[in-house]
Amino acid sequence: MHPNRNQDAPELVIFDCDGVLVDTEPISNRVMADAIGDAGLAMSVEEVTKTFEGMRLDDIATSLEERLGKRLPEGWVAAFENRRAAEFRKGVEAIPGVAEALAAISAAGLSVCVASQANPQKIELTLGLSGLIENFEKGSLFSSRMVEHGKPHPDLFLLAAGSMGFRPAACVVVEDGVLGVRAGRLAGMEVLGYAPEGRGDRLASEGARTFESMAELPGLLGLP
């Protein structure tokens, strides 16, 4: 056993990406609200945030078509992704304290990976722009595009654990969304719910242990 790790620590920490590693959600929701408006449906940023939290883009598109009662314009999804990427390139910040938490986790000899609803290109782009990608080995970034069913189904977390070579019981998931917490619990994993503004009730109700600051994360993982 690694000298900086106690016997209760997990072997693999699986991170969600948006809202847990990178502070991208305000940008994404603003661009999404604009794109939805262009498609002929008025939704505020607040409505977009609440309605589509944690959903896959393909599922959001399907939901919008149901609301509109018609197909989205040709190329709508690609145009949205291009607009969002352009906004990301203006600057993406890491979640406060997460770089230090990742360093502590690495120093203790734990493995880490990412399991996100986002497509692989978005994961790599935002982790690269925020300076966090160097914390993750090649082959440790997992997208819901790699499985039939994304969160809240357990498929993505089970794929990540299996690909990294760990049993579900040896893994801990770090999530900030209800769908992700539900998926982690269905996968048989402990889930830590990141709720930076003290709004962890919904995550706790799904079975997560909640915390408000990334400075708490090493301790929650059983690290010194």
N, C-alpha and C positions, 0 to 999 in steps of 0.2 A: 504493500500500500504506500502511496505517496506520503512523504512525511508531513505535508501541510493539509492532509485530508483526514477527517475522522470516519469511522466505520458507517456512520449514518448518512454520509454525503452520497448523492446520486453519482452515477458514472457518466451520464450524458445529460446536458442541459439543452433543451430544444427551444429556441427563441422564435416567437412571431417576429415579423419585421416592422411593419408600419405601426407606429405608436409605442413600440417596445424598444426597438433599436434606433429607428430614424423618425424624426418629427415631420412626417410627410402628410399626415391626414388633413390638416387645415388647407394645404395647397390642393390636394386631390379633391376635397369637397368643394372648394371654390370653383375649380375648373369644371367639375362635374355639374354644378348648378348652372354655369354658363352654357355648357353643352346641352343640357336638358332643355334650357330655354330656347336654344337654337332649333331644337327638335319640335318645339311647339307646346311645351309643358312648363308652366311656371312653378318652380320649387326654390325655396330659399336655401341658403347654405345650411341653416339649422335643420331644415326638413330633410335635406339630403343626408346630413350626418346621422340623424336619428333613424331614417328609413332604411339606409343601405349599409349601416355599420357592419364591417367584417365580411360583406358578401363578395363573391367572385364577380368580376366585371361581366362575364357572360350572363350570369344570373340577374345582375342589375339591368342589363339590356333587355332580357326577357320580361322582367317586371315592368320596365318602362313601356314596352310595346303593349302590354296588357292595359296599362293606364291610358295610353294614347288611343288604343283601339285600332292600331295600324302598325305596320313595320316602321322601324327607324330608317332614316335616310341612308342610302347606300354609302358605306364607308364611315358611318358615324363612330363606331368603336375605334377604328384606326385613327380617325381624326382626333378623337378625345385623347388617345394615348400619346399622339404626337404633341398636342398642346400641353398635356400634363408633363411630358418629358422636357419640353422647352422651359416650363416654369421651374421644374426641379433643377435644371442646369444653372438657374440664377442663384441657387444656393440651397443646400439641404443640411440641416443640423442633426447631429446625433442627439438622442435623448440624454438629458443631463445626467451625468454620473455613470452612463452605461459603459463607456470606454474603460473606466477604472474598475467597474465590476467584472468586465470581461478579462482584464489583466489579472485580477485576483483569482478568477475561476481557472484561468490557464496556469497560473503559478501553482495552484493546488493539484494540477494534473487531471482535471476533469475535461472531458471532450465536449465540444459545442457544435451545434448546427442551427440552421434556419429552416423553418417550415411556414411558408406564407401562402395566402390566397393569391398573391400577385403572380404575374408571369415572370419567367426567369430573367428576362431583360430588365424589367423594372427592379427586381431584387438587386441585381448586380449594379445597375445604375445608381440607385440610392445609397447602397452600402459603399460604393466607390466614392461618390460625391461627399459623403459624410466622414470618410476616412476610416470606416470600420471594416472594410472588406478583408484587410490583412489579418483580421482575427479568425477568419474562417478558411479552412483548408479547401482545396479543390475537391469538388464532389460532395460538399456539405451544405449546399443550398438547394432546398426542395420547394417546389411550386405545386399548387393545386392542379396545375395543368398536367402534372405527372400521374394523376390518379383520376378515376372516373368521378368520384364524389369528393368535393372539397369539404371544409368545415361547414356545418357541425358534425359531419361524419368523421370517424376516427382514421380513415384511410391514409391521410397525409402524414399524421404523426406515426402511424405504424410503418409506413414506407421509410420515413426518416430514421426511426429506431433500427429497423431491419438493415437498411443500407449502411448504417454506421456500425452495425454489429452488436447492438445491445438489446436486451429484453425490455419490454415496456415497463416492467416494475423497477428497472434500474434507471429510468428516465424521469426528469422533471421538466415540465413545460412552463414557459414564461409567456403569459398572454395578457392582453388588455381588453379583449372583446368576449361577449357572451358566447358567440358561436365557437370561438377557439377554446374557451374553457370547457364547453360541452364536449367538444371533440377530444380534448385531452383526457377528460374523465372517462369517456367511452373507450378510449384506447388503453385504459387501465393505468394511467400515469397520474402522479401528483401534479397539481397545477398551482402555480403562484400567479395571482392576479394583480397586475400593476395598475393601480388606481391613484395617479398622482395628485388629484384634487379631492381626495377623500370620498370619491363616489364609488366605493367598492361593493356596495350592497348587492347589486345585480350579479357581480362576479362571485361573491360569497354564496349567494343563493344557488349558484350552479355547482358549488363544491370547491371553489378556489380558496387558498389562503391568500389574503390580500395584503398589499404593502403600498406605501405612498412614495418611497424614494429608492432609487437604484442603489444608494449607499447601504440599504438594508439587505440587498439581495445576497451577497456572500454569506452573511450570517444565517439567512433563511435556508441556504443550501448546506449549512453545517460546516462552513469554513471559518477559520480563525479571523 
